[in-house]
């Protein structure tokens, strides 16, 4: 029973630590700057609201 409690405590700690680190890492979705891509023209941008695959 002690092993089960220890395992649950470890899993809870790991889950909380994961969320804390994800909030601190600074990664955020950034829109593509089409001017920085080679071989692209500003007029070739994808239209917003359209799904491209």
N, C-alpha and C positions, 0 to 999 in steps of 0.2 A: 504494500500500500504506500509505503514511503517512496518507493521508486516512481509510482504513478504520480504522486503529488510533486515530486521533484521534476519529473518530465513535463507536467503541466505548467509548473512555474517557469521552467526554462523556455518552453514554447511561448508563454505570455511575454516574458522578457524579450525574446527575440523578435516577436511581432511588434512590440512597442518600440524597440530600438530601430527596427527597419523603418517605421513611419517617421521617427525623429530624424533619422539620417536622410530620408527622402525629402523632407522639408528643408533641411539645411544644405543640401548639395548645390542649390542654385540653378538646377536644370529647369528650364521652362521652354514651352513650345514657342518658337520664334518664326514669324512668317518669312518665306523665302524672299531674299533681295535679288530680284531678277537681273539687276544691273551687274552683279558680281559673278554670274554664271557665264562661262565661255560659250560663244556661239549662239547666244540667245539675243533676241531683239525685244525691246520693251513691248512691242505690239503683239508678241507671241504669248503673252501671259494667259494663264487659264482664267476663264470667267469664274467669278465667285458664284457659289450656289450650284455649280455643276459638278457631277461626279465623274472623275476620269480614272480609268484603270489602265 
